[in-house]
Amino acid sequence: MQSTEESDQSPETQGNTRRIGNTCVSINLTFVKSRLGIFEAAIIILSFICLICTWAGSNLACDYTYGSSYGFFEFVAGSVFLTDFINYLIFALTIDEKWCMKFVPWLVWHFFIGAIFTFFLLIASIVMVSHMCGQGGYAAAAVFGFITTIVSGVETYFLLAVSPSGPRPHR
């Protein structure tokens, strides 16, 4: 006899999702293990490390002189972190399929956001390198900013290399 949890899912999605406790929320393991899911997780972690390094390197004299540069870097790293975290949750929890969000072309959304954030991360990292002010935290933030730029650029390239038929990134 099948339990109610097993009968709610079709046989195709039963192996690809895993329910969280007794809730109706399930994690899409196919997306989490996919190339896009791994890139999203890496960008989330790296952008958070960028924020931590920027906060660790703060110095009043440097902030007074180059505060707008550091603020721009924090804005870009924070925007990348929040946007990719929300995108990761949307796909990992299959919110895009459950809550009538099928009208959004997600592959196009990921490509344009990835391209824009790659460009802004590159500019912010260059600005951070030029205004390090001798602080190790700012140097580390710049290095992680460049690493995040490379990972974001590779993710954007792989999104561009997807077939023209446009398969969904988590199927």
C-alpha positions in Angstrom: 0.0 0.0 0.0 1.4 3.4 -0.9 1.6 6.3 1.5 0.1 9.7 0.7 3.6 11.1 0.2 4.4 8.6 -2.6 1.1 8.9 -4.4 1.2 12.8 -4.6 4.2 12.6 -7.0 4.3 11.2 -10.5 6.8 8.5 -11.2 9.0 10.8 -13.3 9.5 13.4 -10.5 9.5 11.0 -7.6 13.3 10.3 -8.0 14.2 13.9 -8.8 12.6 15.6 -5.8 12.7 15.0 -2.1 10.1 16.3 0.3 11.1 18.3 3.4 9.4 16.6 6.4 5.6 16.6 6.2 5.4 19.9 4.3 4.3 20.3 0.7 7.8 21.7 -0.1 10.1 19.5 -2.0 13.7 20.0 -3.2 14.5 19.5 -6.8 17.7 17.4 -6.7 18.1 17.5 -10.4 18.6 21.2 -10.3 20.8 21.1 -7.2 23.1 18.6 -8.9 23.0 20.3 -12.4 25.7 22.6 -13.8 23.5 25.6 -13.3 22.7 24.7 -9.7 26.4 24.2 -8.9 27.4 27.5 -10.5 24.6 29.3 -8.7 25.7 27.8 -5.3 29.3 28.8 -6.0 28.4 32.3 -6.9 26.3 32.7 -3.8 29.1 31.5 -1.6 31.8 33.6 -3.4 29.7 36.8 -3.3 29.1 36.3 0.4 32.8 35.9 1.0 33.3 39.1 -1.0 31.0 40.9 1.4 32.7 39.4 4.5 36.2 40.4 3.2 34.9 44.0 2.5 33.5 44.2 6.0 36.7 42.8 7.6 38.9 45.3 5.8 37.0 48.4 6.8 39.1 51.3 8.0 37.8 54.8 8.9 40.5 56.7 7.1 40.1 54.6 3.9 36.4 54.7 4.1 36.5 58.5 4.3 38.7 58.7 1.2 37.3 55.8 -0.9 33.9 55.2 0.6 32.0 55.3 -2.6 34.3 52.7 -4.2 33.7 50.3 -1.3 30.0 51.1 -1.3 29.8 50.2 -5.0 31.6 46.9 -4.5 29.4 46.0 -1.5 26.3 46.9 -3.5 27.3 44.7 -6.4 28.4 41.8 -4.2 25.2 42.1 -2.2 23.0 42.3 -5.3 24.6 39.2 -6.8 24.2 37.4 -3.5 20.5 38.2 -3.1 19.5 37.7 -6.7 21.3 34.4 -7.1 20.1 33.2 -3.7 16.5 34.0 -4.7 16.9 32.3 -8.1 18.4 29.3 -6.4 15.5 29.0 -4.1 13.0 29.4 -6.9 14.5 26.5 -8.8 15.6 24.3 -5.9 12.1 24.4 -4.4 10.4 24.3 -7.9 8.5 27.5 -7.1 8.6 28.4 -10.8 6.4 25.4 -11.5 4.1 25.5 -8.5 3.1 29.1 -8.3 2.1 29.9 -11.9 5.5 31.5 -12.7 5.6 29.9 -16.1 5.3 33.2 -18.0 8.8 34.2 -17.1 11.5 32.9 -19.6 13.9 31.7 -16.9 16.8 30.8 -19.2 16.7 34.3 -20.8 16.4 35.8 -17.3 19.5 33.9 -16.1 21.5 34.9 -19.1 20.8 38.6 -18.9 21.3 38.8 -15.1 24.5 36.7 -15.4 25.9 39.0 -18.2 25.0 42.2 -16.3 26.4 40.9 -13.0 29.6 39.7 -14.7 30.2 43.1 -16.1 29.4 44.9 -12.8 31.5 42.4 -10.8 34.5 43.1 -13.1 34.1 46.9 -12.8 33.7 46.7 -9.0 36.7 44.4 -8.6 38.9 46.7 -10.7 37.8 49.6 -8.6 38.5 47.7 -5.4 42.0 46.8 -6.6 42.7 50.5 -7.4 41.6 51.6 -4.0 42.8 48.9 -1.6 44.4 51.5 0.8 46.8 48.9 2.1 44.0 46.8 3.8 44.2 43.1 3.5 40.5 42.7 3.6 40.0 44.9 0.6 42.7 42.9 -1.3 41.0 39.7 -0.5 37.6 41.1 -1.5 39.1 42.1 -4.8 40.6 38.7 -5.4 37.3 37.0 -4.5 35.5 39.5 -6.7 37.6 38.5 -9.7 37.0 34.8 -8.9 33.3 35.5 -8.7 33.5 37.4 -12.0 35.1 34.4 -13.7 32.6 31.9 -12.3 29.7 34.2 -13.3 31.2 34.6 -16.8 31.5 30.8 -17.2 28.0 30.3 -16.0 26.8 32.9 -18.5 28.8 31.2 -21.3 27.2 27.9 -20.5 23.7 29.5 -20.6 24.5 30.9 -24.0 25.7 27.5 -25.2 22.4 25.8 -24.4 20.5 24.5 -27.4 18.2 26.9 -29.3 15.2 24.9 -28.3 15.6 26.3 -24.8 15.4 23.4 -22.4 14.6 24.4 -18.8 17.8 24.5 -16.7 16.5 22.1 -14.0 15.0 19.3 -16.1 
